[in-house]
Amino acid sequence: MRLVRLFVKQKTDKLSVTFYHRKPYDSYFSIERLFADIRRNMPAHIISRVAVSPFTSRGFWKRLANVLIAPLYQSEVNHITGDVNYIALLLDKKRTVLTIHDCVVLERLTGIKKSLFFFIWYWLPEKKSSIITVISQSAKSDLLRYIQCEPDKIRVIHNCIPSEFKPCHKLLNTAKPVLLQVGTRYNKNLLRVAEALQGIPCHLRIIGMLDNQQLSALSECHVEFSSVADISDEEIVNEYRQCDMLVFVSTYEGFGMPILEANAVGRPVITGNISSMPEVAGNAACLVDPFDVKSIRSGIVRILNDERYRTELVENGYKNVKRFESQNVAKQYSLIYDEIYQRNHAS
């Protein structure tokens, strides 16, 4: 397992934490970027190091190798940051914190595949973790529907907003506004978005790979669009700066980071009124029914046509992101690490 970063401290009152990361498989590492910000804001007594799984999480043998190698890099606290939950199997339970970002796969899978995934990614890792963190109250409720454990074992710590996202004023392009759609997986709801945009003069900018069904829907609805995938963090930020609003009407989210990213840059947001999205957005987004095309369309039209409402959303967005500053999130994690250490060294 490759050590990416090791901060060495000499004082005896320090606490060492290994952050276990998946091996990245594309160029937009949301989990990795999130915890890089968290580590930068950790209290001085935390010694942080990163262990990256040597293999992508695909196939039995690669995953088995990740499990076998993970114990070599244990610290006083082990923190599995997401996606590779199964590497908890051979770690010391008393020292292990597991972050689960969502249950979206369990919502989609069926049959034996769902059962196997649940057993390896959720049931066993829960048994091998001292504390589980989730990124929203909604995610905690979802997780408790699937696993049987004490609710107090699951702690809610919201994601933080990356420091790269800063205010960037932009006048609305009234002739042809650019609407940014982040993500193309099934829960990102692109098919309904395409239908909702039919007849609205705009350009839909999509981040993510498009499949044939999505391409067909965009064509049939005569939606002008362009797409990009596998782009850097810097390019992601630039996409927000260039757009006029964010369209993020997912049918399911464990958190909904694009809401905060658009808030921070100063772009109005339309998002879903279900799952974690209202929790994250607060009063800084237009909430619509993601299963209702008319509701989506009405929200988009309101933002584009109502300047006062649009300005209100942007101003509320700047206030909203303050709830998710890196320093606050890092402090919450550090308290959990301290709790784990104290449990294991109680006299």
C-alpha positions, 0 to 999 in steps of 0.5 A: 500500500502506497504512503502518500503523506506522512506528518512526523511529530516528535511530541509524546502527546500526539495521536497517529491516524491512518486515512485509508483511501481507495485507489482512484479510478477517474480524475475527479476524486471527491472523497480524496479531495474532501479528506485532504481538506480535512487533514489540512485543518486537523488540530496540531496533535493529530499525526496524519498519514494516508494509505492508498489501496494498491488496486482499484476496487474491481474483481475478487482478487484485487479486493482481496489484496487490498484487504490483506495489505491494509493491516500493514499500515494501522495507526492508533486510529484507522479511518476508512474514508469511503468506498473500500469499506471491506478493507475493515475485515482485517483491521483492529476493530477497536481502532477503526472508524468507517465513513459510509457516504450513502446506500445508493447501491443498495437502493439500485441492486436486487437479488443475490448481487444486492445480498452479497454487496450488502454483506461485504460492504455494509454488514461485515464492515459494521461489525469490524468498526468501532464508530461509523460516520455518515455525511447526513442525517438522511444517510444515517436513516438510510443506513439504519434501515439496512444494518442492525446496530446501536444508533449512537454508533453512527455519527453524523459529520457533514462534508466540508466545502473545498477551499478552491470554491470561492465567490465569482460574480457572473451576470446571467446570460439571458439569451442562452443561459448555461445550466450545469448538470453534475453527474450522469448516473441513474440517480442524477435524473438526467432523463427527466431534466432533458424532458423538463428543458424541452423548449427552454432556450439554454445550453446544458453543460454535463459533467459525466459520461453519457450513455445511449439512452441519455443521448437519445433523450437529449436529442428527442427533447431538442436540448442543446448540450455539451459534455465533459468527463474525467476532468481535474479539480481545477477544471471542475471549479471552472465549470461552476464559474462559467455556468449560470445555474446548477441543475441537481435534481437527483432522485437520491443523494447521500449528501449532495456536494455540488449544492455547496460547490455552486453556493460557494461560487455564487450560482443559483441551485435547483435541487430535489426536495427529498433525501439529503438535499434539503438538509444540505441546501437549507434555504439556498436552493429551489427545491422541487420534486425530482420525479415530476418533470413539471416541477423541475421545469417550473423551478428552472423557469422561476430561477431564470425569470425571477431576478430577485429570487435568483439573487436571494438564492445566491446570497443565501448560498454564501451564508449556507456554506459557512455551516460546512467549513473545513475547520469545523468538520476537522474538529468533529473528526478529531473528537472521534479520534480522541474518543477512540484513543481514550477508549483503548487506553482507559485505565 
